[in-house]
Amino acid sequence: MKHLTIRLILALAFPVAAQAQSGVDAAKADGKAFGQQQAGTAQSAATTQPNADRVPGFAGTPSQSTYFDDPKAMERQAASQASSSTGYQAMRQSMDSRSRFDPVDLDAAISRSKAVNEDPLSYTSGMGVTGTQGRCVPLPPSSGTAARYKATCNTGYIVDSGTASCTVTLNASVTTVTDYLYYCPRLDPECTTFDIPTCRLTGSHPGPCLQGYKDGIRFICTEPGDPIAEYTCSAPVAGQTLIRATTRQDVTTSKNESQCTSLAADANCTSPVETCTDSDPVTRTIDGYQVTQPCWAWRRDYQCNKFTPAQDCTTLEQTPGCNLEQEYCLTDETPCRTFERVYDCPVPEQPQDPNQFICDGDVYCIDGSCETIERQPNTEFKDAVVALNAMDQARREFDPDNLTLFKGTRESCASKVFGILNCCKGKGFPLIPGIQLLVALGCSREEMLLHQKDAQGLCAYVGTYCSSSFLGVCLTKRKVYCCFESKLSRILQEQGRAQLPKPWASPKTEQCAGFTIDEFARLDLSRMDFSEVYAEFTDAARLPDELQAATDIQQKIEDYYARARQ
């Protein structure tokens, strides 16, 4: 190893131009192809149960089992057989015949190595294995689907309640009317002639006296005749004897309600209240005649509800990646005046960690001929890590009282429909600093904590229900979430319920119950998408600082040879 290390250092300190040979290139290509072929075979072998056909002597007791209880027996046997072992002898001869270097030469080589380490680009310019020198590539994002969240908005109507007023005026007119007076005996069948719209019964008079006597000055009737009915008609009655015709002035009044026609016809306006606005004076001259009325004008007030179309979905409609999942009525009214829309949206990308880079490629060199090592990532690692964490989470969240796993906590927040202040923004929005300010504006402390939990990916959206309404329009709504101890628990609940199936109950009744043992056993974790938590489980797997690693290796080499010179 020491001999190889010195040769590598000398190769860096004294670059030698080597002529490429086609035979060497072909051998490299064959070696790479063979390695790739064997990599797949080795991976398959690592995931296949061993048997006697694949592993010789697998079914029997291995001869090496004697070493299980006495590991040092192997050392003793090796020492006794070393002298007769051909391999051991070859190794010893190689060590004895290897090249020796003077400490002065080693010091010179180390000095040159330091110079290269301090300014590598000056020495490696144009010699990069990949054709690019000093190139650093940021690590790609984790594979799989990015985190998503449920966003909601509303469409429908806004109801405005208020008072609408209109004016009613009194119209008065004076006309000259002629009255025609007729008499008719009550027992006369001809009196039915006056049963017409233009005539009215205005009085009754005694009939002529049929028999009587005079008592001094006074006449006393002992047998009065039939009473006489008096009829007053607005027009002459043909065939009847007119008693007399008189003229008079007739005053006609009517309310002008034309200004109130639209309000009266509006089904959303009810309960009119009239208030007199013009009563002084009560007697006024109309066409030269005095007309007296208690009120000449009124204000009529209606209670009206105005329905205005409204929606707050524009932002979600214009957000790339947001897909409309469903639309449902928030109230039980018919027709529905407030709808909830649920969108499935991607969580905004977070800035990448600036320290996660990979620089150049891994290189191995033999006799001055260098080759880049191409590494193939193992896609099974992340799944294995997630599965192990899921099992650990299940152990920690097991409820012995109810025999359930991954139980959540019901939490909710309220907001006005189409309101400005929204305490339920959640995962798709950044955390807002200053909880005290939002609490002062109307959000509760519990709602702000829910906002933080949801933004951290700990809560699953269950649904929304209307908490107060007016005339079929939802005024305030309440969003319900199930919050869990970890993001992994939330993913298991969301995707596990879809597999069983075990959908969320109504937002008003959902209690965030966990899985029973049987339900959890039926879940297929391999079908679940855990890409949202891959980064959390592999966050510790950071690339080392390559420059620092090179410096540390160089220091270890120096320390080794410093000790050798002592």
C-alpha positions as CSV (number, residue, x, y, z in Angstrom):
1,M,0.0,0.0,0.0
2,K,2.9,2.4,0.9
3,H,4.5,1.6,-2.4
4,L,1.3,2.3,-4.3
5,T,0.7,5.6,-2.5
6,I,4.1,6.9,-3.3
7,R,3.7,6.0,-7.0
8,L,0.4,7.9,-7.1
9,I,2.0,11.0,-5.5
10,L,4.9,10.9,-8.0
11,A,2.4,10.5,-10.8
12,L,0.7,13.8,-9.7
13,A,4.0,15.6,-9.1
14,F,5.6,14.4,-12.4
15,P,2.9,14.1,-15.1
16,V,4.0,12.0,-18.0
17,A,2.4,12.1,-21.3
18,A,1.3,8.6,-22.2
19,Q,0.3,7.5,-25.6
20,A,-3.1,5.9,-25.6
21,Q,-3.3,2.4,-27.0
22,S,-6.3,0.9,-28.6
23,G,-5.7,-2.3,-26.8
24,V,-5.8,-0.6,-23.4
25,D,-9.0,1.3,-24.3
26,A,-10.6,-2.0,-25.4
27,A,-9.6,-3.7,-22.2
28,K,-11.1,-0.8,-20.1
29,A,-14.3,-1.0,-22.1
30,D,-14.5,-4.8,-21.6
31,G,-13.8,-4.4,-17.9
32,K,-16.5,-1.8,-17.4
33,A,-19.0,-3.9,-19.3
34,F,-18.1,-6.9,-17.2
35,G,-18.4,-4.9,-14.0
36,Q,-21.9,-3.6,-15.0
37,Q,-23.0,-7.1,-15.8
38,Q,-21.8,-8.4,-12.5
39,A,-23.3,-5.5,-10.6
40,G,-26.8,-6.6,-11.6
41,T,-26.0,-10.2,-10.7
42,A,-24.7,-9.2,-7.3
43,Q,-27.7,-7.1,-6.6
44,S,-30.0,-9.9,-7.5
45,A,-28.0,-12.3,-5.3
46,A,-28.2,-10.0,-2.4
47,T,-32.0,-9.9,-2.4
48,T,-32.5,-13.7,-3.1
49,Q,-32.7,-16.2,-0.3
50,P,-29.6,-18.5,-0.2
51,N,-29.9,-22.2,-0.9
52,A,-27.6,-25.2,-1.4
53,D,-27.6,-24.8,-5.1
54,R,-26.3,-21.2,-4.9
55,V,-24.1,-21.6,-1.9
56,P,-22.0,-24.8,-1.7
57,G,-22.4,-26.6,1.6
58,F,-25.2,-24.2,2.7
59,A,-27.4,-27.0,4.0
60,G,-24.7,-28.7,6.1
61,T,-22.6,-27.5,9.0
62,P,-19.7,-25.4,7.6
63,S,-16.3,-26.6,8.5
64,Q,-15.5,-23.1,9.8
65,S,-18.1,-23.5,12.6
66,T,-15.3,-24.6,14.9
67,Y,-14.2,-21.0,14.9
68,F,-17.5,-19.7,16.3
69,D,-16.6,-20.4,19.9
70,D,-12.9,-19.9,19.5
71,P,-12.1,-17.1,17.1
72,K,-8.4,-17.1,17.9
73,A,-8.1,-20.7,16.7
74,M,-8.0,-19.3,13.1
75,E,-5.0,-17.1,14.0
76,R,-3.1,-20.1,15.5
77,Q,-3.8,-22.3,12.5
78,A,-2.8,-19.6,10.1
79,A,0.5,-19.1,11.9
80,S,1.3,-22.8,11.8
81,Q,0.5,-23.1,8.1
82,A,2.2,-19.8,7.0
83,S,5.6,-21.4,6.5
84,S,4.2,-23.9,4.0
85,S,1.7,-21.6,2.3
86,T,2.7,-20.6,-1.3
87,G,0.6,-17.4,-1.1
88,Y,2.1,-16.3,2.2
89,Q,5.6,-16.9,0.8
90,A,4.8,-14.8,-2.3
91,M,3.5,-12.0,-0.1
92,R,6.6,-12.1,2.1
93,Q,8.9,-12.0,-0.9
94,S,7.0,-9.1,-2.4
95,M,7.5,-7.1,0.8
96,D,11.1,-8.0,1.1
97,S,11.9,-7.1,-2.5
98,R,9.9,-3.9,-2.8
99,S,11.6,-0.6,-3.6
100,R,13.1,1.5,-0.9
101,F,13.2,5.3,-0.9
102,D,15.5,7.6,0.8
103,P,13.8,10.0,3.3
104,V,15.1,13.0,1.3
105,D,13.3,11.8,-1.7
106,L,10.1,11.3,0.3
107,D,10.4,14.8,1.7
108,A,10.7,16.2,-1.9
109,A,7.7,14.3,-3.1
110,I,5.6,15.4,-0.1
111,S,6.6,19.0,-0.8
112,R,5.5,18.8,-4.4
113,S,2.3,17.2,-3.3
114,K,1.6,20.2,-1.0
115,A,2.1,22.6,-3.8
116,V,-0.3,20.6,-6.0
117,N,-2.9,20.5,-3.1
118,E,-2.7,24.3,-2.6
119,D,-3.3,25.2,-6.2
120,P,-4.6,22.0,-8.0
121,L,-6.1,23.8,-11.1
122,S,-2.7,25.1,-12.0
123,Y,-1.4,21.5,-12.4
124,T,-4.5,19.8,-13.6
125,S,-5.7,22.3,-16.2
126,G,-6.8,20.3,-19.3
127,M,-6.4,17.0,-17.6
128,G,-9.9,16.5,-16.1
129,V,-11.2,13.0,-16.5
130,T,-14.6,14.2,-17.7
131,G,-13.1,17.0,-19.9
132,T,-14.2,19.6,-17.4
133,Q,-12.0,20.9,-14.7
134,G,-13.2,22.1,-11.4
135,R,-16.8,21.5,-12.2
136,C,-19.3,21.2,-9.3
137,V,-22.8,20.0,-9.9
138,P,-25.6,20.5,-7.4
139,L,-27.2,17.3,-6.1
140,P,-30.5,16.5,-7.9
141,P,-33.7,16.7,-5.9
142,S,-35.1,13.6,-4.4
143,S,-37.0,11.4,-6.8
144,G,-40.7,10.9,-6.6
145,T,-43.6,13.3,-6.5
146,A,-43.2,16.6,-4.7
147,A,-45.3,17.3,-1.6
148,R,-48.8,18.5,-2.3
149,Y,-51.6,20.0,-0.3
150,K,-55.4,20.6,-0.4
151,A,-56.3,24.2,-1.1
152,T,-59.9,25.5,-1.0
153,C,-61.8,28.5,-2.3
154,N,-65.4,29.5,-2.7
155,T,-67.8,30.6,-5.4
156,G,-71.4,31.7,-5.0
157,Y,-73.0,34.9,-3.7
158,I,-72.5,37.6,-1.1
159,V,-75.7,38.8,0.6
160,D,-76.0,42.4,1.7
161,S,-78.9,43.3,4.0
162,G,-80.1,46.9,4.2
163,T,-83.0,49.3,3.9
164,A,-84.3,50.5,0.6
165,S,-86.7,53.5,0.6
166,C,-89.2,55.0,-1.8
167,T,-91.7,57.9,-1.8
168,V,-95.5,57.7,-2.0
169,T,-97.4,60.9,-2.8
170,L,-101.2,61.7,-2.5
171,N,-102.9,62.9,-5.7
172,A,-106.1,65.0,-5.1
173,S,-108.6,66.2,-7.8
174,V,-111.9,68.2,-7.6
175,T,-114.7,67.4,-10.2
176,T,-118.3,68.7,-10.6
177,V,-120.8,65.9,-10.2
178,T,-124.6,65.9,-11.0
179,D,-126.8,63.9,-8.7
180,Y,-130.1,62.6,-10.0
181,L,-132.8,62.0,-7.2
182,Y,-135.5,59.4,-7.6
183,Y,-138.3,58.1,-5.3
184,C,-139.6,54.6,-5.4
185,P,-142.1,52.8,-3.2
186,R,-140.3,50.0,-1.4
187,L,-143.0,47.5,-2.3
188,D,-142.9,48.6,-6.0
189,P,-141.2,45.9,-8.0
190,E,-139.9,48.6,-10.3
191,C,-137.5,49.6,-7.5
192,T,-135.2,46.9,-8.8
193,T,-134.5,49.2,-11.7
194,F,-132.2,51.2,-9.4
195,D,-130.0,48.1,-8.6
196,I,-127.4,49.4,-11.0
197,P,-123.8,50.6,-10.4
198,T,-124.7,54.2,-11.1
199,C,-127.4,54.4,-8.4
200,R,-127.2,54.1,-4.6
201,L,-129.8,54.1,-1.8
202,T,-129.4,57.4,0.0
203,G,-132.5,57.6,2.2
204,S,-136.1,56.6,3.0
205,H,-139.3,58.7,3.5
206,P,-142.7,57.8,4.9
207,G,-145.4,57.1,2.3
208,P,-148.5,59.3,1.8
209,C,-151.1,59.1,4.6
210,L,-154.1,57.0,3.6
211,Q,-156.4,58.0,6.5
212,G,-156.2,60.4,9.4
213,Y,-157.9,63.3,11.2
214,K,-157.1,66.8,12.3
215,D,-156.8,67.5,16.0
216,G,-157.0,71.1,16.1
217,I,-154.1,72.5,14.2
218,R,-152.2,69.2,14.0
219,F,-153.0,66.4,11.5
220,I,-152.7,62.9,12.8
221,C,-152.3,60.1,10.3
222,T,-153.9,56.9,11.4
223,E,-153.0,54.8,8.3
224,P,-149.7,55.8,6.7
225,G,-148.9,54.5,3.2
226,D,-145.9,52.5,2.1
227,P,-142.5,54.1,2.8
228,I,-140.7,55.7,-0.2
229,A,-137.1,54.8,-1.0
230,E,-134.7,57.6,-2.1
231,Y,-132.1,56.8,-4.8
232,T,-129.4,59.1,-6.0
233,C,-127.9,58.3,-9.3
234,S,-124.9,59.7,-11.2
235,A,-126.7,59.4,-14.5
236,P,-130.4,59.6,-15.6
237,V,-132.4,56.4,-15.3
238,A,-134.6,55.8,-18.3
239,G,-138.4,55.4,-17.6
240,Q,-138.2,56.8,-14.0
241,T,-139.6,60.0,-12.7
242,L,-136.8,62.4,-11.8
243,I,-137.5,64.2,-8.5
244,R,-134.6,66.7,-9.0
245,A,-131.1,67.1,-10.2
246,T,-128.4,68.8,-8.1
247,T,-124.7,69.6,-8.7
248,R,-121.8,69.2,-6.2
249,Q,-118.0,69.3,-6.0
250,D,-116.4,65.8,-5.6
251,V,-112.9,65.4,-4.2
252,T,-111.0,62.3,-5.3
253,T,-107.7,61.1,-3.7
254,S,-105.3,58.3,-4.7
255,K,-101.7,57.3,-3.7
256,N,-99.0,57.5,-6.4
257,E,-96.9,54.4,-5.7
258,S,-95.0,54.4,-9.0
259,Q,-91.6,54.9,-7.2
260,C,-92.1,51.8,-5.2
261,T,-93.1,49.4,-8.0
262,S,-89.7,47.7,-8.3
263,L,-89.2,47.2,-4.6
264,A,-92.7,45.8,-4.1
265,A,-92.1,43.3,-6.9
266,D,-88.7,42.2,-5.5
267,A,-89.1,38.9,-3.6
268,N,-85.9,39.8,-1.6
269,C,-87.6,42.9,-0.1
270,T,-90.1,42.5,2.6
271,S,-91.9,44.2,5.6
272,P,-92.5,47.7,4.3
273,V,-93.0,50.4,6.9
274,E,-94.7,53.7,6.0
275,T,-93.9,57.0,7.7
276,C,-95.7,60.3,6.9
277,T,-93.3,62.9,5.6
278,D,-95.7,65.7,4.6
279,S,-98.7,66.7,6.8
280,D,-98.4,70.5,7.2
281,P,-100.8,72.0,6.3
282,V,-103.6,69.4,6.3
283,T,-106.0,71.7,4.3
284,R,-104.9,72.7,0.8
285,T,-106.5,74.4,-2.1
286,I,-107.1,72.1,-5.0
287,D,-108.7,73.6,-8.2
288,G,-110.0,76.4,-6.1
289,Y,-111.6,74.2,-3.5
290,Q,-110.4,73.5,0.1
291,V,-109.3,69.8,0.5
292,T,-108.4,68.4,3.9
293,Q,-106.2,65.3,4.3
294,P,-104.2,64.1,7.4
295,C,-101.1,63.3,5.2
296,W,-100.0,64.2,1.8
297,A,-96.8,62.1,1.3
298,W,-95.1,59.0,2.9
299,R,-91.7,57.3,2.9
300,R,-92.0,53.5,2.5
301,D,-89.0,51.5,3.9
302,Y,-88.3,47.9,2.8
303,Q,-85.8,45.4,4.3
304,C,-83.9,44.1,1.2
305,N,-81.3,41.4,0.7
306,K,-79.0,41.8,-2.3
307,F,-77.3,38.8,-3.8
308,T,-74.1,39.6,-5.6
309,P,-72.0,36.9,-7.4
310,A,-68.6,36.4,-5.8
311,Q,-65.6,34.1,-6.0
312,D,-62.0,33.9,-4.6
313,C,-60.6,31.1,-6.8
314,T,-58.6,33.2,-9.3
315,T,-55.3,32.6,-7.5
316,L,-55.7,28.8,-7.5
317,E,-56.9,28.7,-11.0
318,Q,-53.8,30.6,-12.2
319,T,-51.3,28.6,-10.0
320,P,-49.4,26.0,-12.1
321,G,-50.0,22.4,-11.0
322,C,-53.2,23.1,-9.1
323,N,-56.0,20.8,-10.2
324,L,-59.7,21.0,-9.3
325,E,-60.7,17.9,-7.5
326,Q,-64.3,18.6,-6.5
327,E,-67.0,21.2,-5.9
328,Y,-69.8,20.8,-3.4
329,C,-72.4,22.9,-1.7
330,L,-71.5,24.2,1.7
331,T,-75.2,24.6,2.8
332,D,-78.3,22.4,2.6
333,E,-80.3,25.2,0.9
334,T,-82.0,24.9,-2.5
335,P,-80.9,26.5,-4.7
336,C,-77.3,26.4,-3.3
337,R,-75.7,29.9,-3.0
338,T,-72.3,29.0,-1.7
339,F,-69.9,26.3,-3.2
340,E,-66.6,25.0,-1.9
341,R,-63.9,24.1,-4.4
342,V,-61.1,21.8,-3.5
343,Y,-57.8,22.0,-5.4
344,D,-54.8,19.6,-5.3
345,C,-51.7,21.8,-5.4
346,P,-47.9,21.3,-5.2
347,V,-46.1,22.8,-2.2
348,P,-43.9,25.7,-3.5
349,E,-40.3,24.5,-4.0
350,Q,-37.9,25.4,-1.2
351,P,-34.4,26.6,-2.0
352,Q,-31.8,23.9,-2.4
353,D,-29.1,23.5,0.3
354,P,-26.1,25.4,-1.2
355,N,-23.7,22.9,0.4
356,Q,-25.0,19.9,-1.4
357,F,-22.7,19.5,-4.4
358,I,-20.8,16.8,-6.1
359,C,-17.5,17.9,-7.7
360,D,-15.8,16.0,-10.6
361,G,-16.0,12.2,-10.6
362,D,-14.5,9.5,-8.5
363,V,-11.2,8.5,-10.2
364,Y,-9.0,5.5,-10.0
365,C,-5.5,5.5,-11.5
366,I,-3.2,2.5,-12.4
367,D,0.2,3.2,-13.8
368,G,-0.8,6.8,-14.7
369,S,-3.9,5.7,-16.6
370,C,-7.0,7.1,-14.9
371,E,-10.7,6.3,-15.3
372,T,-13.9,7.8,-13.9
373,I,-16.0,5.5,-11.6
374,E,-19.6,5.6,-12.6
375,R,-21.9,4.9,-9.7
376,Q,-25.4,3.7,-10.0
377,P,-27.7,4.8,-7.1
378,N,-29.6,2.2,-5.2
379,T,-33.2,3.1,-5.4
380,E,-34.1,0.6,-2.7
381,F,-32.3,2.4,0.1
382,K,-34.9,5.1,0.5
383,D,-37.8,2.6,0.6
384,A,-36.0,0.6,3.2
385,V,-35.3,3.6,5.4
386,V,-39.0,4.7,5.1
387,A,-40.2,1.2,6.0
388,L,-38.0,1.1,9.1
389,N,-39.1,4.5,10.2
390,A,-42.7,3.5,9.7
391,M,-42.3,0.5,11.9
392,D,-40.6,2.6,14.6
393,Q,-43.3,5.2,14.3
394,A,-46.0,2.5,14.7
395,R,-44.2,1.3,17.9
396,R,-44.2,4.7,19.4
397,E,-47.8,5.7,18.5
398,F,-49.4,2.4,19.4
399,D,-52.4,3.1,21.7
400,P,-52.7,0.1,24.1
401,D,-56.2,1.2,25.3
402,N,-57.8,1.2,21.9
403,L,-55.4,-1.1,20.1
404,T,-54.9,1.4,17.3
405,L,-52.0,3.0,15.4
406,F,-51.4,6.5,14.1
407,K,-54.3,8.2,15.8
408,G,-54.7,11.9,15.0
409,T,-56.1,14.9,16.7
410,R,-59.1,16.7,15.3
411,E,-58.4,20.4,14.9
412,S,-60.3,23.1,13.0
413,C,-60.2,26.8,12.1
414,A,-62.9,29.2,11.1
415,S,-62.9,31.9,8.5
416,K,-65.4,34.1,6.8
417,V,-66.5,33.2,3.3
418,F,-65.0,35.7,0.9
419,G,-63.4,37.4,3.9
420,I,-60.0,39.1,3.9
421,L,-58.7,37.6,7.1
422,N,-58.0,33.9,6.7
423,C,-56.6,32.0,9.7
424,C,-56.7,28.7,7.8
425,K,-54.2,29.2,4.9
426,G,-52.1,26.1,5.8
427,K,-49.4,24.2,4.0
428,G,-49.3,26.1,0.7
429,F,-48.5,29.4,2.3
430,P,-45.4,30.5,4.2
431,L,-45.5,30.8,8.0
432,I,-46.4,34.3,9.0
433,P,-44.3,35.8,11.8
434,G,-46.0,37.6,14.6
435,I,-48.7,35.3,15.9
436,Q,-49.7,38.1,18.3
437,L,-50.7,40.3,15.4
438,L,-52.9,37.7,13.8
439,V,-54.5,36.9,17.1
440,A,-55.2,40.6,17.6
441,L,-56.9,40.7,14.1
442,G,-59.3,37.9,15.1
443,C,-57.4,34.6,14.8
444,S,-57.3,32.4,17.8
445,R,-54.0,31.1,19.2
446,E,-55.2,27.5,18.5
447,E,-55.8,28.4,14.8
448,M,-52.3,29.9,14.5
449,L,-50.8,26.7,15.9
450,L,-52.9,24.7,13.4
451,H,-51.5,26.9,10.6
452,Q,-48.0,26.1,11.7
453,K,-48.6,22.4,12.0
454,D,-50.3,22.2,8.5
455,A,-47.4,24.3,7.0
456,Q,-45.0,21.7,8.4
457,G,-46.9,18.9,6.7
458,L,-48.3,17.3,9.9
459,C,-52.0,17.7,9.1
460,A,-54.4,16.1,6.7
461,Y,-57.3,18.1,5.3
462,V,-60.6,16.4,6.0
463,G,-63.2,18.9,4.7
464,T,-65.2,22.1,5.3
465,Y,-68.7,22.7,6.6
466,C,-70.8,25.8,6.9
467,S,-70.9,27.0,10.5
468,S,-73.3,30.0,10.0
469,S,-75.6,31.0,7.1
470,F,-78.2,33.6,6.1
471,L,-80.8,33.2,3.5
472,G,-79.0,30.2,2.1
473,V,-75.7,32.0,1.8
474,C,-72.8,30.6,3.9
475,L,-71.3,33.4,6.0
476,T,-68.6,31.5,8.0
477,K,-67.1,28.1,7.4
478,R,-65.0,25.8,9.5
479,K,-62.1,23.7,8.0
480,V,-61.4,20.5,9.7
481,Y,-57.9,18.7,9.9
482,C,-56.5,15.6,11.4
483,C,-53.0,16.4,12.8
484,F,-50.4,13.8,13.6
485,E,-47.1,13.4,15.4
486,S,-45.0,13.2,12.3
487,K,-45.2,13.8,8.5
488,L,-44.8,10.0,8.0
489,S,-47.9,9.3,10.1
490,R,-49.9,11.8,8.1
491,I,-48.8,10.1,4.8
492,L,-49.7,6.6,6.2
493,Q,-53.1,7.8,7.2
494,E,-53.9,9.7,3.9
495,Q,-52.7,6.9,1.6
496,G,-53.6,4.0,3.9
497,R,-57.3,5.1,4.0
498,A,-57.4,5.1,0.2
499,Q,-56.1,1.5,0.2
500,L,-58.5,0.0,2.7
501,P,-60.8,1.9,1.7
502,K,-61.6,4.0,4.8
503,P,-62.6,7.5,3.8
504,W,-62.8,10.4,6.1
505,A,-66.1,10.9,7.8
506,S,-68.2,14.1,7.5
507,P,-66.2,17.1,8.6
508,K,-68.7,17.7,11.4
509,T,-68.2,14.2,12.8
510,E,-64.6,13.0,11.9
511,Q,-62.6,12.2,15.0
512,C,-59.3,11.1,13.4
513,A,-59.3,7.5,14.6
514,G,-56.2,5.4,14.1
515,F,-55.8,2.1,12.3
516,T,-56.7,-1.1,14.0
517,I,-54.0,-3.8,14.0
518,D,-55.9,-5.7,11.3
519,E,-56.2,-2.6,9.1
520,F,-52.5,-1.7,9.4
521,A,-51.6,-5.3,8.5
522,R,-53.6,-5.0,5.3
523,L,-51.6,-1.9,4.1
524,D,-49.1,-2.2,1.3
525,L,-46.3,0.3,2.0
526,S,-44.7,-0.4,-1.4
527,R,-47.7,1.2,-3.1
528,M,-47.3,4.5,-1.1
529,D,-45.5,7.6,-2.2
530,F,-43.1,8.7,0.6
531,S,-41.1,11.0,-1.6
532,E,-42.2,13.9,0.7
533,V,-40.2,12.5,3.6
534,Y,-37.2,11.0,1.7
535,A,-35.1,14.1,2.3
536,E,-35.8,14.0,6.0
537,F,-34.5,10.5,6.3
538,T,-31.4,11.0,4.2
539,D,-30.6,14.4,5.3
540,A,-27.7,13.1,7.3
541,A,-26.2,11.5,4.3
542,R,-24.2,14.5,3.2
543,L,-21.2,14.4,0.9
544,P,-18.0,15.2,2.7
545,D,-16.1,18.3,1.9
546,E,-13.8,17.0,-0.7
547,L,-11.1,19.6,-0.2
548,Q,-11.1,19.0,3.5
549,A,-11.0,15.2,2.9
550,A,-8.0,15.6,0.6
551,T,-6.2,17.8,3.2
552,D,-6.9,15.2,5.9
553,I,-5.5,12.4,3.7
554,Q,-2.4,14.4,2.9
555,Q,-1.8,15.1,6.6
556,K,-2.1,11.4,7.4
557,I,0.5,10.6,4.8
558,E,2.9,13.2,6.2
559,D,2.4,12.0,9.7
560,Y,3.1,8.4,8.6
561,Y,6.4,9.3,6.9
562,A,7.3,11.6,9.7
563,R,7.0,8.7,12.2
564,A,9.0,6.5,9.8
565,R,11.9,8.9,9.8
566,Q,12.1,9.0,13.6
